[in-house]
Amino acid sequence: LSAVGGGWESPRMLAMLAVLAMLAMPTQAAPVPPPAHRAQLAAKLESDLQRLAAAAPGVAGISVVDLSSGQRFGVNEGLVFPQGSAIKIPILIELYRRADVGELKLTDRLPVRRDNQVGGSGLLQYFSDGGSEMSLHDLAVAMIVLSDNSATNILIDRLGMDRVSRTMSELGAGQTKLQRKMIRPEESAKGNENLSTPAEAADLMVRIARCQLPLAAASCASLKSILEIPKSGAFREPIPASVRVAWKPGGIEGAQTAWGLVDVPGAPYAITIMINYGPDDLDAPMREISSAVFKYFAQVARTTPHGTRVPLEYIKKVH
């Protein structure tokens, strides 16, 4: 080509050369999506739960449900464990169910009798025989908040063990069974234990959180509010007091349990922990497992897809 007219220096030729130069450059790879950081955090939690379960004295079962996504984490979720006082949550569900269908009223009153008074936790064991009456609602509060065994036995007589177990089966929790009153070691020796699995108990807690129970919305809210009344315990200790927790612990010799709903803002979850064949004190493994799960959900709460945190109201607007 000449250097004049339509030669090298013409605007048209210079533009063509620029295009050719661009085409000759190495092709840039398409943008790669950010790595699955959230999946890595979830894998770490799963690994932590396996490690903590293996380190716990006895046998541990754990079930965790992310209430935002439905994702599950667990160890030995299908094993059947003795429940101790955690079985009082199914009793509470049955009480409210029967009230909703009109078979009883929560204001109905029952006497405190000697034949239902037993030791362990609670105050009703110290009441005089027949000297007091309590409403079904107040008996339920004593059962959950004080874990009052005498109050529980009064409610069991009113509701019936078979009816409680039948309702659990109808809710898909066929291995969750009420088979004896509180403080009945002779029944435990016969194998008549109060039972559940981590998975079934977690599913029941999810039902409470979402009001997926045969209850009116107001009854669901009332039931949950009883479970949210503050109580102490190893499960609750790692969770800040500012976080609402609806839960019930349970413990009998050699076993300890906890069923809970933890309302981490932006990352609520359901959790059940069960340990049997253990020593007298199982607080340490309960505390460690609860702490590991809380730290995970606190870590992912209010996060964007890129792992930064923003105020919760902006997260809600996006979703």
Disulfide bonds with the S-S distance in Angstrom:
Cys211-Cys220 2.17
